[in-house]
Amino acid sequence: MQTETQPQLAQRMHALGTETAFEVFAKAKALEARGKDVVHLHIGAPDFNTPPNIVAAAEKALQDGWHKYTPANGVLELREAVCEDIEKYRGATVHPDNVLIVPGGKPTMFYAILMFGEPGVEIMYPNPGFPIYESLIHWSGAKAVPIELKEENGFSFDADAVLAKITPKTRLMIINTPANPTGGIVPRSEMDKLVAGLERHPHVTILCDEIYSRQLYDDAEHVSILQYPSIADRAIMLDGWSKTYAMTGWRLGYGVWPSNLVKHAERLQINSTSCANAVTQIAAIEALRGPQEMVDQMLAAFDERRHVMHRELNAIPGVSCVMPKGAFYAFPNITGTGRKSQELENGLLNEAGVACLSGTAFGAMGEGYMRFSYANSIENIEEGLRRVREYLQA
């Protein structure tokens, strides 16, 4: 009898993590296929459709023959539109040659971590934070050094504590504002202090994930890394269309790279994806230059849901939640329930029919917390949290 042979994978494949949101999504869909009703409060995707003017621009692009490769760094008109958008919303001046259009938000972080990560070096990243940061750092062979985000700081960081962790081995620092999974933002005071400290560490490059830059509430200020000329030669900024324009399935993002790094990033793009989708790029021009009313309407809806989510979470015995200032996530403290985060994630999904994420899906420092997304209707948020309350009180 012939025995099955196992493929011999490279050792680094065993260091590669995943994004738990997609795993929970698959489990929830499997439960629904068996007839269980599930409220989805886990996925980080707007529940709105892409604005119709953007869809129309894509349809026209298909009719106009945008069926071929584009330049590896993206269509020039789109890169120019990105620069206009950065000037308008971040108050920073960027040249189109420093913009690299990529298929989604993740390629920018992938290219940056691949560019700097290798055995013997350190990469700093937020914890709790987007899980792909830590996953890719480990995969690159580098040591992952956590930047702790604390509830008492509104899930921002303490710049002095961050700077104290820099060593001669530190090559890259990743920050995320507004943040996934916490909804926290980095205030200007801490960003100013961080940048001033980084001026004393010229060997450290910084990657700032600003994908939620337009999801801000209560007149909160978005502070972009691009606003600091003193570190412009080693600052990378990540953004895209998924969250702002409800274009998660269109897979389009961009990175702003310093001149001494952009060609390296472009070569990584050529070696991996060649270029981003042509039609999506044309649609993205319309997104940036077209009317923004639907963006404002989506943000107003998220804000209303944010208040409902915050109120209902704080009404659950054993649960407390700070008000998120950005993105569309709440990150409640569940230590008062006596449950571990992963235990609660499993129980809520399998028994209560609520899909949410354990805080530990975002790093070890997420223990004692859960992530709930309010990118869903008020009716679903209220129903989901009613189930959470009943489950915990049973």
C-alpha positions in Angstrom: 0.0 0.0 0.0 1.4 3.3 -1.1 1.9 5.8 1.8 1.1 9.5 1.4 4.2 11.6 1.4 4.2 15.0 3.1 5.6 18.0 1.2 8.8 19.4 2.7 7.9 23.0 3.5 10.4 25.7 4.2 10.8 26.2 7.9 9.6 29.8 7.7 6.1 28.6 6.7 5.6 27.4 10.3 6.2 30.9 11.5 3.4 32.4 9.4 0.2 33.3 11.3 -3.2 34.3 10.0 -6.0 36.8 10.4 -8.6 35.3 12.8 -11.4 37.4 11.4 -11.5 35.2 8.3 -11.4 32.0 10.3 -14.3 33.2 12.5 -16.2 34.2 9.3 -15.8 30.7 7.9 -17.0 29.1 11.1 -20.0 31.4 11.2 -20.9 30.6 7.6 -20.6 26.9 8.4 -23.0 27.3 11.4 -25.4 29.3 9.2 -25.3 26.5 6.6 -26.5 24.1 9.3 -29.4 26.5 10.2 -28.0 28.5 13.1 -28.7 32.2 13.1 -25.5 34.2 13.6 -25.1 38.0 14.1 -21.9 39.1 12.5 -20.0 41.6 14.6 -16.5 40.4 13.8 -15.5 41.4 10.3 -13.7 44.7 9.5 -15.6 45.6 6.4 -18.2 48.4 5.9 -21.7 46.9 5.3 -22.5 49.5 2.7 -22.2 49.1 -1.1 -19.5 50.9 -3.0 -20.9 54.4 -4.0 -22.6 54.1 -7.4 -20.4 56.8 -9.1 -17.4 54.6 -8.4 -19.1 51.5 -9.8 -20.1 53.5 -12.9 -16.5 54.6 -13.4 -15.4 50.9 -13.3 -18.1 50.0 -15.8 -17.0 52.8 -18.1 -13.3 51.7 -17.7 -14.2 48.2 -18.9 -16.0 49.7 -21.9 -13.1 52.0 -22.6 -10.7 49.1 -22.9 -8.8 49.2 -19.6 -8.0 45.5 -20.0 -4.2 45.4 -19.9 -1.3 45.8 -17.5 -0.6 49.2 -16.0 2.8 50.5 -14.9 4.0 48.6 -11.9 3.7 51.7 -9.7 0.2 52.4 -10.9 -1.6 54.7 -13.4 -0.1 58.2 -13.2 -3.5 60.0 -13.0 -4.4 57.9 -9.9 -1.0 58.6 -8.3 -1.6 62.3 -8.9 -5.1 62.0 -7.4 -3.6 60.3 -4.3 -1.2 63.3 -3.9 -4.2 65.7 -4.1 -6.0 63.7 -1.5 -3.0 63.7 0.8 -2.7 67.5 0.5 -6.4 67.9 1.2 -6.8 65.6 4.2 -3.3 65.4 5.7 -1.8 68.8 4.7 1.3 67.1 3.3 2.9 67.4 -0.1 3.8 64.2 -1.9 5.2 63.6 -5.4 3.5 61.0 -7.5 6.8 59.1 -8.0 6.7 58.3 -4.3 3.3 56.6 -4.5 3.0 52.9 -5.2 -0.4 51.6 -6.0 -0.9 48.0 -4.7 -3.7 45.4 -4.6 -5.0 46.1 -1.1 -3.7 47.5 2.1 -1.6 44.4 3.1 1.1 44.6 0.3 2.5 47.8 1.7 3.1 46.3 5.1 4.3 43.1 3.4 6.9 44.9 1.3 8.1 47.0 4.2 8.5 44.1 6.6 10.1 42.0 3.8 12.5 44.8 3.0 13.8 45.2 6.6 13.1 41.9 8.4 15.7 39.2 8.7 17.3 37.1 11.5 19.2 39.2 14.0 17.1 42.4 13.6 14.1 43.8 15.5 10.8 45.2 14.3 8.5 47.0 16.6 4.7 46.7 16.2 1.5 47.6 18.1 0.0 45.0 20.5 -2.9 44.5 20.6 -2.7 45.3 16.9 -3.6 44.1 13.4 -2.3 40.4 13.5 -0.6 40.4 10.2 2.1 42.7 11.5 3.3 40.2 14.0 2.8 37.3 11.6 4.9 38.8 8.9 7.7 39.9 11.3 8.1 36.3 12.5 8.0 35.1 9.0 10.8 37.4 7.9 13.0 36.0 10.7 13.1 39.2 12.7 12.3 39.6 16.3 8.9 41.1 17.0 9.1 43.7 19.7 5.6 44.8 21.0 4.5 48.4 21.5 2.0 48.0 24.3 -1.3 49.9 23.8 -3.0 50.4 27.1 -6.7 51.0 27.9 -5.8 53.8 30.4 -4.1 55.7 27.5 -7.1 55.4 25.3 -5.2 52.6 23.5 -2.6 55.0 22.3 1.1 54.4 23.1 3.4 56.2 25.5 6.1 57.7 23.3 8.8 57.6 26.0 8.1 53.9 26.6 8.3 53.2 22.9 11.5 55.1 22.4 13.1 53.2 25.3 12.6 49.9 23.5 14.7 51.0 20.5 18.0 49.2 20.2 20.8 49.1 17.6 19.0 46.1 16.1 15.8 48.0 15.6 15.2 48.6 11.8 11.5 49.2 11.5 8.7 50.6 13.7 5.0 50.0 12.8 2.3 52.3 14.2 -1.4 52.3 13.4 -3.7 55.3 13.8 -6.7 55.1 14.0 -6.2 51.6 15.2 -7.5 48.1 14.6 -8.7 46.5 16.9 -9.0 49.2 19.6 -10.5 52.2 17.9 -7.7 54.3 19.5 -5.9 57.2 17.9 -2.4 58.6 18.5 -2.8 62.2 19.7 -0.5 64.9 18.3 1.4 65.3 21.6 2.5 61.6 21.6 3.3 61.7 17.8 5.4 64.8 18.2 7.3 63.2 21.1 7.8 60.0 19.1 9.1 61.8 16.1 11.4 64.0 18.1 12.9 60.9 19.7 13.2 59.1 16.3 15.4 62.0 15.2 18.0 60.6 17.6 17.7 57.1 16.0 18.4 57.6 12.2 18.7 53.8 11.7 14.9 53.3 12.4 12.4 53.5 9.6 8.7 54.0 10.5 5.7 52.5 8.8 2.4 54.2 9.7 -0.8 52.3 8.8 -3.4 55.0 8.3 -6.1 53.0 6.5 -8.8 54.3 8.9 -7.7 58.0 8.5 -11.2 59.1 7.4 -13.0 57.1 10.2 -12.7 59.7 13.0 -15.3 61.0 15.5 -15.9 63.9 17.9 -13.7 66.2 15.8 -10.7 64.0 16.5 -7.5 65.0 14.6 -5.7 62.6 12.3 -2.0 63.0 12.7 -0.1 61.6 9.7 3.5 60.6 9.7 3.7 62.5 6.4 3.4 65.8 8.4 6.9 65.4 9.8 9.6 66.6 7.4 12.5 65.7 9.8 11.9 61.9 9.2 10.5 62.1 5.6 13.5 60.1 4.3 12.5 57.1 6.4 8.7 57.3 6.7 6.3 55.0 4.9 2.5 55.7 4.9 -0.1 53.0 4.2 -3.7 53.8 3.1 -6.2 52.6 0.6 -9.8 52.6 -0.6 -11.3 49.6 1.3 -12.6 51.3 4.5 -13.3 54.8 3.4 -15.2 53.9 0.2 -16.6 50.5 1.1 -14.3 48.9 -1.5 -12.9 45.9 0.5 -13.5 43.5 -2.4 -12.0 45.7 -5.0 -8.5 45.1 -3.5 -6.7 48.4 -3.9 -4.4 50.4 -1.6 -1.3 52.5 -1.8 1.9 53.2 0.0 3.8 56.5 0.1 7.5 55.7 0.2 10.6 57.8 0.6 12.6 58.3 -2.6 15.4 56.0 -1.3 13.0 53.1 -0.8 10.3 53.4 -3.4 12.2 51.6 -6.2 12.8 48.7 -3.8 9.1 48.5 -3.1 8.3 48.6 -6.8 10.7 45.7 -7.5 8.9 43.7 -4.8 5.6 44.5 -6.6 7.0 43.4 -9.9 8.2 40.2 -8.4 4.9 39.4 -6.7 1.8 41.0 -8.4 3.2 42.9 -11.4 0.6 45.7 -10.9 -2.8 46.4 -9.4 -6.0 45.8 -11.3 -6.4 48.4 -14.1 -10.2 48.9 -13.9 -10.1 49.2 -10.1 -7.4 51.9 -10.5 -9.6 54.0 -12.8 -12.6 53.6 -10.4 -10.3 54.8 -7.6 -9.6 58.0 -9.4 -13.4 58.7 -9.3 -13.5 57.8 -5.6 -10.9 60.4 -4.7 -12.0 63.1 -7.1 -15.7 62.5 -7.2 -18.4 63.5 -4.7 -17.7 62.6 -1.0 -21.3 62.8 0.3 -21.6 59.0 0.7 -18.3 58.9 2.6 -19.8 61.5 5.0 -23.1 59.5 5.2 -21.3 56.3 6.0 -19.2 58.0 8.7 -22.4 59.5 10.3 -23.9 56.0 10.3 -20.8 54.5 11.9 -20.9 57.3 14.5 -24.5 56.5 15.5 -23.7 52.8 15.7 -20.6 53.6 17.8 -22.7 55.2 20.5 -25.2 52.3 20.5 -22.3 49.8 20.7 -20.7 51.7 23.5 -23.9 52.1 25.5 -25.0 48.4 25.1 -21.5 47.0 26.0 -21.3 49.1 29.1 -24.8 47.8 30.2 -23.5 44.2 30.3 -22.4 43.1 33.8 -18.7 42.5 33.9 -18.0 44.4 30.7 -16.6 47.9 30.4 -15.7 49.8 27.2 -13.9 53.0 26.5 -15.4 55.1 23.7 -13.6 54.4 20.5 -12.3 57.5 18.7 -11.7 56.1 15.3 -12.2 53.1 12.9 -15.3 51.0 13.5 -14.4 48.8 16.3 -15.1 48.6 20.1 -12.6 46.8 22.3 -14.3 46.1 25.6 -12.7 44.9 28.7 -14.3 41.6 29.8 -12.1 40.7 32.8 -15.1 41.3 35.1 -16.9 38.3 33.5 -14.3 35.9 34.7 -13.9 34.5 31.2 -10.8 34.2 29.0 -11.0 36.0 25.7 -10.8 32.9 23.5 -13.3 31.0 25.7 -15.8 33.8 25.3 -15.2 34.0 21.5 -16.0 30.3 21.1 -19.0 30.4 23.4 -20.6 33.4 21.9 -20.3 32.0 18.4 -21.3 28.4 19.0 -23.9 28.9 21.7 -25.2 32.5 21.4 -24.8 32.9 17.7 -22.6 36.0 17.9 -19.5 36.2 15.8 -16.9 38.5 17.4 -13.1 38.2 18.0 -11.0 37.4 21.0 -8.6 40.1 22.0 -5.8 37.6 21.8 -6.4 37.4 18.0 -4.6 40.7 18.0 -1.7 39.7 20.2 -1.0 38.4 23.7 -1.7 41.8 25.2 -5.3 41.5 24.0 -6.1 39.0 26.7 -9.1 40.3 28.7 -10.6 42.1 25.8 -12.9 41.3 22.8 -13.3 43.1 19.5 -16.8 44.0 18.2 -17.2 45.6 14.8 -20.0 48.2 14.5 -19.8 48.0 10.7 -23.3 46.5 10.9 -26.9 47.8 11.4 -28.1 49.2 14.7 -30.7 46.4 14.8 -28.0 43.7 14.5 -25.7 45.4 17.0 -28.6 45.6 19.5 -29.6 42.0 18.9 -26.0 40.7 19.0 -25.3 42.4 22.3 -28.6 41.3 23.8 -27.4 37.7 23.1 -24.1 38.5 24.7 -25.8 39.8 27.8 -28.1 36.7 28.0 -25.2 34.3 27.4 -23.1 35.9 30.2 -26.0 35.9 32.6 -27.1 32.3 32.0 
